[in-house]
Amino acid sequence: MTERKKVVVVSPDQNQMRIDKALCLEEEGVSRSRLQKLLKEGNVLVNQKPVKPSFRLQTGDTVCVYIPESQPVSVIAESIPLDILYEDEFLLIVNKPQGMVVHPAPGHTEHTLVNAVMAHCGEGLSGINGELRPGIVHRIDKDTSGALVICKDDRTHQNLAEQLKEHTIHRLYHAVVHGNIKEDQGCVNAPVGRHPTDRKRMSVHSKSGRHAVTHYQVLERYHGRFTHIQCRLETGRTHQIRVHMASIGHPLAGDFLYNKNGGNPYHLPGQALHARVLGFQHPATGKYLEVSAPFPESFLELLEKLKMIK
């Protein structure tokens, strides 16, 4: 595997700037997350010494960056039907079905959304996130359905990654939660990080939690037993809506990870959570693009059953 080497001398306007931020400005088309990974792996040297992503530069420092070339994708393309909500030469937005994993992982390289997208797009996918996640700039959980964007080139990927970082992408989710939410709307502002004892779960009590904000609005209440809500994500942490709603005593219906004692009276295939609306500034045209993903049958059937509660 070959690699690209770049040497930069820090200018006065970069004095005291974090190195990961400075490199983002220098390395167009390389995501900040990838640069942070390069830093952690020792592929970035300042004055011939490896540094952390938080390192502050000084005028005159010599920065040497080694960027390995992206490895060719080895995941097998599979002819799996896609529910495409929008597509052009730069990106496509799909309505991911509940139960489908977004991207392969070691030991599990088949029947994912990436396998399906590779068959649809061929080699026309961004490579910033590596060989197992071509085109993937954000994810939704296996048992969450709804809108997800796929990038066809690195420039589009970088632009959308920046919009995600700046929290300017509009994301609305619909969910059904246990219990009666009394207020018509509210906000959960609590950091989300890995659970201190259960590595499969996230928690608002993690010592390494990251800033996370979820705004919610009640759409309908069902006799005090369930509530249909709409959630707007201000941030996008792993399991964010699931963790936040469980933290205020209203776990999602069908969420067996965060509501182990809640039962499953409606035989749900997973958490009742759907990424309904996705909107952002198109990286190529600069115009606002928004799509709405139709609800899956399981979600609509649940709402019909809840209307029958007496």
Secondary structure, DSSP 8 states (H G I E B T S, - for coil): --EEEEEEE--GGGTT-BHHHHHHHHSTTS-HHHHHHHHHTT-EEETTEE--TT-B--TT-EEEEEEE------S--------EEEE-SSEEEEEE-TT--SS-BTTB-SSSHHHHHHHHHTT-S--TT-TTSTTBSS---TT-EEEEEEESSHHHHHHHHHHHHTT-SEEEEEEEEES---SSEEEEE--BEE-SS-TT-EETT-TT-B--EEEEEEEEEETTTEEEEEEEESS--TTHHHHHHHHTT--BTT-TTT-TTS--TT--SS--EEEEEEEEE-TTT--EEEEE----HHHHHHHHHHHT--
